[in-house]
Amino acid sequence: MFVIQIMALVQYMNNKKGLSSVVATISLVLITVVAAVFIAGFVVPFVRDTLNEGTECVGYENYFTFYEEFDYNCYKREDVFGGGYHYLYALSIGADSVSQGKLDNIGGLRIQFLGGGESVGVEVKNNSNAGNSVGEIRMLDLSSTKLTLPENGGVKTYVYNSSVKFDSVEIYPILKNERMCKQTDGIQIGRACDNGVLLNV
């Protein structure tokens, strides 16, 4: 459409008395250059941003995983005064060993609980407030008032308080720019914790 309009403008200019073909050609070149600059100003940033978004999560495909050696990744059911139950989910999450550049780009993690006809997500970021009420997450250590992420190659255990019995849990890395990457691990959480394991929960 734009090219047709340019051709029509050139034809109109050629039909006018005293207008040489050289002036018409120069006008056509100038219009083409202006159009190319305008298009490049839009297309180049769009393509660059799209490529960046597509590659941001490369290298984080297995960054956070559930750690099985601590015998957590289980739940404990507690009776609630007045009837009903609360469920405490104890989850051990490990971080892969990555380069410092990759490590500096991690902003947090999202833990997604699924089951009982619901899907609930909670985010863990360094120095965010920990809580023990329903719908809140905290560190296994009751003295920790702030949440912390697993260090490079390390493991942290979290406890999530819910009124829902969930069946499975997934983990998603969150980058510093708030972009959430694809799921890096998932587990079924049908196992009740041993009383000794969750004695301090």
C-alpha positions as CSV (number, residue, x, y, z in Angstrom):
1,M,0.0,0.0,0.0
2,F,2.8,2.4,0.9
3,V,4.7,1.6,-2.3
4,I,1.6,2.2,-4.4
5,Q,1.1,5.6,-2.8
6,I,4.8,6.4,-3.5
7,M,4.4,5.3,-7.2
8,A,1.3,7.4,-7.5
9,L,3.1,10.4,-6.1
10,V,6.0,10.0,-8.5
11,Q,3.5,9.7,-11.4
12,Y,1.8,12.8,-10.3
13,M,5.1,14.7,-10.0
14,N,6.1,13.5,-13.5
15,N,2.9,14.9,-15.0
16,K,3.5,18.4,-13.7
17,K,5.0,20.9,-16.1
18,G,8.7,21.8,-15.5
19,L,9.4,18.9,-13.2
20,S,12.3,16.8,-14.4
21,S,12.8,13.1,-14.0
22,V,15.9,13.7,-11.9
23,V,13.9,15.6,-9.3
24,A,11.3,12.9,-9.3
25,T,14.0,10.2,-8.8
26,I,15.6,12.2,-5.9
27,S,12.2,12.6,-4.3
28,L,11.5,8.9,-4.6
29,V,14.9,8.0,-3.0
30,L,14.3,10.5,-0.1
31,I,10.9,9.0,0.5
32,T,12.3,5.5,0.5
33,V,15.1,6.4,2.9
34,V,12.6,8.1,5.3
35,A,10.3,5.0,5.2
36,A,13.3,2.7,5.8
37,V,14.4,4.7,8.8
38,F,10.9,4.7,10.2
39,I,10.5,1.0,9.7
40,A,14.0,0.2,11.1
41,G,13.2,2.3,14.2
42,F,10.3,0.0,15.0
43,V,11.4,-3.4,13.7
44,V,15.0,-3.5,15.1
45,P,14.0,-2.8,18.7
46,F,11.1,-5.2,18.4
47,V,13.2,-8.1,17.1
48,R,16.0,-7.4,19.6
49,D,13.5,-7.4,22.6
50,T,11.9,-10.6,21.3
51,L,15.2,-12.4,20.9
52,N,16.2,-11.3,24.4
53,E,13.0,-12.6,25.9
54,G,13.5,-15.9,24.1
55,T,17.0,-16.5,25.5
56,E,16.7,-15.0,29.0
57,C,15.8,-18.4,30.6
58,V,18.5,-20.4,28.8
59,G,20.7,-22.0,31.4
60,Y,18.0,-22.1,34.1
61,E,16.2,-25.2,32.8
62,N,17.3,-27.3,35.9
63,Y,18.2,-24.5,38.3
64,F,15.8,-25.3,41.1
65,T,15.0,-28.9,42.0
66,F,13.4,-30.7,44.9
67,Y,16.0,-32.3,47.1
68,E,15.1,-35.7,48.4
69,E,18.0,-36.5,50.8
70,F,16.6,-34.5,53.8
71,D,13.4,-36.7,53.9
72,Y,11.1,-33.7,53.6
73,N,8.9,-32.9,50.5
74,C,6.0,-34.1,52.6
75,Y,3.0,-32.7,54.6
76,K,1.7,-32.8,58.1
77,R,-2.0,-32.5,58.9
78,E,-2.9,-30.5,62.0
79,D,-6.3,-30.3,63.7
80,V,-7.7,-26.7,63.9
81,F,-9.5,-25.6,67.0
82,G,-13.2,-25.6,66.1
83,G,-12.9,-28.3,63.5
84,G,-11.2,-28.8,60.2
85,Y,-7.5,-29.2,59.3
86,H,-4.5,-27.2,58.3
87,Y,-1.7,-28.8,56.2
88,L,1.9,-27.9,56.6
89,Y,4.0,-28.7,53.5
90,A,7.8,-29.1,54.1
91,L,9.8,-28.7,50.9
92,S,13.5,-29.0,50.4
93,I,14.7,-27.1,47.3
94,G,18.2,-27.1,45.9
95,A,19.9,-24.7,43.5
96,D,22.2,-25.8,40.7
97,S,25.8,-24.6,40.6
98,V,25.9,-22.0,37.8
99,S,28.3,-19.1,36.8
100,Q,28.3,-15.9,38.8
101,G,26.6,-14.1,35.9
102,K,23.7,-16.5,35.9
103,L,23.5,-16.5,39.7
104,D,23.3,-12.7,39.8
105,N,20.3,-12.8,37.5
106,I,18.2,-14.9,39.8
107,G,15.5,-12.9,41.6
108,G,13.5,-15.7,43.3
109,L,11.5,-18.8,42.9
110,R,7.8,-19.6,42.6
111,I,6.3,-22.7,44.3
112,Q,3.1,-23.7,42.7
113,F,0.8,-26.0,44.7
114,L,-1.9,-28.0,42.8
115,G,-4.7,-30.2,44.0
116,G,-8.2,-30.1,45.6
117,G,-9.5,-28.2,42.5
118,E,-7.1,-25.3,43.2
119,S,-3.7,-24.0,42.1
120,V,-1.9,-21.7,44.5
121,G,1.5,-20.0,43.9
122,V,3.8,-18.5,46.5
123,E,7.0,-16.6,45.7
124,V,10.3,-16.8,47.7
125,K,12.7,-13.9,47.4
126,N,15.8,-13.1,49.5
127,N,14.9,-11.0,52.6
128,S,11.1,-11.1,52.0
129,N,9.0,-11.6,55.1
130,A,8.3,-15.1,56.3
131,G,4.9,-16.0,57.8
132,N,3.3,-18.9,59.6
133,S,-0.4,-18.1,59.0
134,V,-2.6,-19.9,56.4
135,G,-1.4,-19.0,52.9
136,E,2.1,-18.0,54.0
137,I,5.5,-19.6,53.7
138,R,8.5,-19.6,56.0
139,M,11.9,-21.2,56.5
140,L,11.9,-24.6,58.4
141,D,13.9,-22.8,61.1
142,L,11.3,-21.0,63.2
143,S,13.8,-18.4,64.3
144,S,14.1,-17.1,60.7
145,T,11.9,-14.1,60.1
146,K,13.1,-13.6,56.5
147,L,13.0,-15.9,53.5
148,T,16.3,-16.8,51.8
149,L,17.0,-18.6,48.5
150,P,19.2,-21.6,48.2
151,E,22.8,-20.6,47.6
152,N,24.7,-21.8,44.5
153,G,24.7,-25.6,44.9
154,G,22.9,-25.3,48.3
155,V,19.6,-26.5,49.7
156,K,16.9,-24.7,51.8
157,T,13.8,-26.1,53.4
158,Y,10.5,-24.2,53.4
159,V,7.2,-24.8,55.2
160,Y,3.9,-23.6,53.6
161,N,0.7,-23.4,55.7
162,S,-2.5,-24.1,53.8
163,S,-6.1,-25.2,54.5
164,V,-6.1,-27.3,51.3
165,K,-4.7,-30.8,50.7
166,F,-2.5,-30.5,47.6
167,D,-1.4,-33.4,45.4
168,S,1.7,-32.0,43.7
169,V,4.1,-29.1,43.7
170,E,6.1,-27.4,40.9
171,I,9.0,-24.9,41.0
172,Y,9.7,-22.0,38.6
173,P,12.7,-19.7,38.6
174,I,12.1,-15.9,38.7
175,L,14.7,-13.6,37.1
176,K,15.6,-10.2,38.5
177,N,13.5,-8.5,35.8
178,E,10.4,-10.4,37.2
179,R,10.3,-12.8,34.2
180,M,9.2,-16.3,35.3
181,C,10.9,-19.1,33.5
182,K,9.5,-22.5,32.7
183,Q,9.0,-25.2,35.4
184,T,12.3,-26.7,36.5
185,D,11.0,-29.6,38.7
186,G,7.8,-31.1,40.1
187,I,6.8,-33.7,42.6
188,Q,3.8,-35.6,44.0
189,I,3.3,-34.7,47.6
190,G,1.1,-37.6,48.9
191,R,3.5,-38.7,51.7
192,A,2.8,-37.6,55.3
193,C,5.9,-36.5,57.2
194,D,7.2,-38.6,60.0
195,N,6.5,-37.1,63.4
196,G,10.2,-36.8,64.2
197,V,11.0,-35.1,60.9
198,L,8.5,-32.3,61.5
199,L,8.9,-32.0,65.2
200,N,9.9,-28.3,64.9
201,V,7.3,-27.3,62.3
